[in-house]
Every structure is written in structure tokens, then in C-alpha cells.
């Protein structure tokens, strides 16, 4: 037996012994969540009961579109609209994977057909048109379907004289749709302009994270711009900006708190207070 053979034999014996002695409970990861901000180990059930906000440091975890609608809408009042608009692959795009395969993976991960849910609901008894983006579907990227659904719900609000609220959570334009994705910036912005001409309330709520084409279009042209506490908001990423200007940026750069300091948003609202705040704003701007 050579020295190499001996080491390989010993290695296999150690692996076998470890496999027999150590039993890892996979359920532990399903019961506890690590807070990214303060590194606290939090029971998942307690975190969910606290609206996915860390009780120790108030860090706001990302939540999906369905969970957010549940927090904002009065019970059993949300009516989904334009769910019949489905994604396709107009450019037959392929990178390391085909675009169709990525869509299938995103559907499996998020349970959604696209990165936004649109519809109407009652918020403390007041009707509103809402669009809620979901980061779990391909990073909340804005493709043709996202732009179309948001445009249609804003046009519905225009026709029915409803206030509109859009919750953003996106990494920006969807690269697999190229220029078709970029065109959604103009389309959604035009829909917002029509609301403005009709003097109808349009509120945007910037959630963690909001970047790229969403920030550069419908995300930051609201009559009232709200951000969730601690949300990161910007156009290009921090590293790209630092490499471009060759300077170190402040630690709180591109956070909701930084934007509020320089007047780029109107409010920072904690998740537990979001429904109440939106209801007050709608009531304040309601036409008699």
C-alpha cells in the first residue's frame, strides 16, 4: 500500500465514522432565522407574528407581494386584476440558462406568474388601486408584463377616479428582454402623468431594495414618496458608483434614512404603521 492509498483509506474511514455519529436536524433552519443587521437568532414564528421585523433592532426583512397585500388590505377585499397577462420569451434569450427556464424557476420560488400583483382593495374602508412588486420573482426585475400590468392598473384608477399605490421592490430592468424592458419606463411614466393631469393621488412605497429602471421611472415620481425603514434605494449599485467616482461613499448611502435627510422622499414609515399612514393620506386627499 502506498502512502497516498493509506491517506485515502483513512479519509474514507473518518467520513464514514462522522456520518454514523453526527445527525443534523434539517428542521432547525426552518424554525430559526438569522437577523442580517444584529445577528440575532429569531424564532421564525415570532418573526412572522411581528410582520417580519426584527424585535431587537427593528430590521425590516423582505416580504413577498401576497404577504404585503395581507398587511395593507382590509380582510377579503383584495380583488386581483390582469392576472391573465402572462410572461413570454420575445427574444428567445439564452445566457447560462434559457429565459423560459429562469421564468419557471422564479415561478417555483415565488409562487407567482410575474414580479408584480395588481388589483383593487379597501384600506381602512377606502378603495384604492394597488400594484405590489415581489423581489423573489427574478429580483423583481421589470419586464414587459410588469410594465403592462402596472400601466393597466394605473389606467383603471384613472377611469374609476381611484387613488393609486405602488409598492416597489426591484433590481431594475430585466436584461433578458433588452430594449423591450427599457420601454416600460416610458410607458409607466406616461400613465402616472395622466393621473397627475386628472389630479388623482399617486403614492409610491419604496421597499427593500428598489434600484435601476424602477427608481428611474414610476418608483420616484409619486405625489407622495414613502420608504420602509432601512430600505436601500438608488439607481446604480454602490460599488459601481465608488469605482466610477473613485471615492468612498458614506456608510448610510442609498438608504431610506439618507434619502430623507436630503429631501428625496417624504416619509419613512415602519411596516406596522404603513396601513394607518396610507389610510390617512387617502382620506386627506379624497375629493368631497
N, C-alpha and C positions, 0 to 999 in steps of 0.2 A: 504494500500500500504506500503510495506516495504521500508527501506532506499535504499536498492540495486535496487529495482524496480524504485524508484524515480530517482536515478542517471542514470540508463539505459535509462529512458524516456527522461531526459534532454539531454543526449548524442545524442540520435537519433534526437531530435529537432534541436540541434546545427549542426549536419551533414546535415540535410535537408535544414536548412537556408543557410549554406555555399554553398551547391550545387546550390541553386537558385540564389545566389548573385555573385558567382565567376565563371567566364568563362575563361578557359585557352586556349590561342591560340596555338594550336599544330604546327602551321606553323613557329613560332618563332625559334624553334630548327632546322628547315630546312633551315633557312635563315642566321643563325649566327653560327660561330664555335669558341670555346674557345682554345686559344693557350696554350699548355701544359707547355711551357717554361716561357712565360712572362705574362700569364693570360689575354691577350688582347682579347676582343670580336671582331671577324673579320667577316665582311660580306662574306658569303660563295662564292658568285660570284666573289668578288675581290680576294679572296684566290685562287680560281681556275684559274683566269686570271694571277696570279703570280706563276703558276706552283706548287701550294700547298706549298708555302714557306711564312712564316710569314713576312710581310713587316716591322714590328717593331723590331724583334730580330733575323731574318734570320733563325728561326727554320724550319727544313725540315720535313713536315708531311709525313707519309707513303702514297704511291700511289700504285695503282694496276698495274698489268702487262700490261694491254691494254693501260693505260694512259702513262706508261713509254715508251712503243713502239712508241706511237704517238709523244712523245717528241724527241726521238732519230732518228727514221727512216725518210727518205725523204718521202714526201707525196705519198701515193698509191704505195709504193714499197715493203711493207712487205708482204711476202708470208709465211703463216703458214705451217709447216711440222709436220708430225707424230701426227696429231690430232686424228687419228684413234686408237691410243693406249689408252685404257680406263682402269680405276681402277677396281679392283675386291676385293674379300674378301677371300684370300687364306687360312687363318687360322680360318675363321668363328669366328672372335674375338668379344667378348662382355665384356664391363666393365659396367658402369652405363647405357650405350646405346650400341646398336649393331654398328659395324663398318660401315655397309651399311647405317644405319640411319645417322651417322655422315657425311658420304660422301654426302648424299642427302642435309643435312643442309649446308655443305660447298659449294655445287653447287649453292644452292639458294642464299647464301650470296655473293659469288664472281662472279657468272655467268660463272664459268669455270668448266671444267671436271676434272682438276688436278691443282697442285700448280705450274706448270710451263708452259709457252708457248714457243715453239721453231719454228725457221724458218730462212729465209734469208731476208735481206733488203739492201737498199742503204743508206749509211751515208755520206752525202755531196758528193754524186756521186760515192762512193766506196762501193763495195759489201762486205758484211760480214755475217757470220752465227751467230745468237744470240739465247740465252736462257734467259728468263726473269721469275723469280720466283714471286709468289704472296702470301703475308702473309695472305690474307683473306681466303685462302683455307687451313683450318686446320693448321694455323700458319706457312704456307709454309713448313711444315714437308716433309722430303724426304722419300718417299715410293718407291716401285718397279717401278712405272710408271715414277716418277720424274727422277730416276736414268737412266731408259731406254731411255727416251726422250733426256736427256742431253747427254748421251753417243752417241746416234744416230746422233744428230746434230754435235757433235764433229767429228764423223767418216765421216759425209758428208763433213765437212770442210776439212778433210784430203784428201778425194778423189778428191775434186774440188779445192784444194790449196787456201782456203779462210782463212782470219783471223777470229778468234772466240772471241766473247764477251759474258760473262755470268754475269747477274745481280742477286745477291743473296739477299734473304730476307727470313729467316727461323729460326725456333726454334730448328732445328736439326732433328734427325732420327724420323720416325713415329712409335710410340710404338705399334700400332695395327698390324704391320707387323713384329715385333720382329727381328730375325736374317736376314730375307729377306731384311729389310730396311738397316741393317748394311752392308750387302754385296754390296750395291750401292756405298759405299765409295771407295771400291777397284776397282769396275768396272769403275766409272767415272775417278778415278785417273789414271788408265791404259790408258784410252782414251786420257787424257791430255799428258801422257808420249809419246804416238805415235805422237802427234802434235809436241812435243819437239824434237823428233828424226828427224822429217821431217823439222824442223826449220820453223814452221809456228807460227805466232803470236797468243798468247792466253792471253786475258785480262780478269780480273775479277773486277767487280764493287760491292763492299760490301755496301749494303743498310741497313737501319734500319728495324729490327735487323738481325744480322747474328750470329748464335750460333750453338753449337753441331757438329754433323757429317758433316754438310756442311762446317763449318770452318775447320774441321779436314781433309777435302778431297779436292775437286775441287775448293773450295772457296779461298784458300790461297796458291795455287801452280801456280798462273798465272805468265807469264813472266813480266807482269806489274800488280800491285795490286792497284786499286783506291778505295777510300771510299767516300761516300757522307758526307757532313758536318754534324757532330753531331751523326753519326750512331753509335750504340752500337754493338760491335763485340767481340766475345770471344768463349770459349768452354763451360765451366760450368758457371752457374749464379753467380752473385756477392755474394749473401747470402750464397750459398754453399761453396764458397771459403773462406769467412770470418769465417764460422763455422769450416772449416777444419784446417786452419792455426791459428785460434784464434787471428787474428789481424784485425784492421780496415783498409780497403783499401782506397786509395786516392779518392777524390770526382770524378775525371775525369777518373777513372779506366775503362777500356774496351770501351772507346770512340775512335772515329777515330783520334781525336787530340792526345790522349795518345799513340796510336799505331804508329802514325807518329813520335812522339818525340823519340821513341825507335827503329825506323827503321823497323817496321814490315809491313808497307805499303809504297807505293811510292809517292802517291799524295792524297790530299783531294780536291775534285772538287765540286763546287756548282752546283746545278741542272741546272741552267740557262746556265752554261758553259760546261755541260757534252758532248753535241753533238759535239761542236767545238773541245774539247780536244780529244775525240775518233777519230775524223776525222784526226787530226794532227798526232796522234800516228800510225794510219793505213797507212797514206801516208808516214810517216818516215820509216816504216818497209816494205813497199811494194818492192817486187823484181822487178828489172828492166827487 
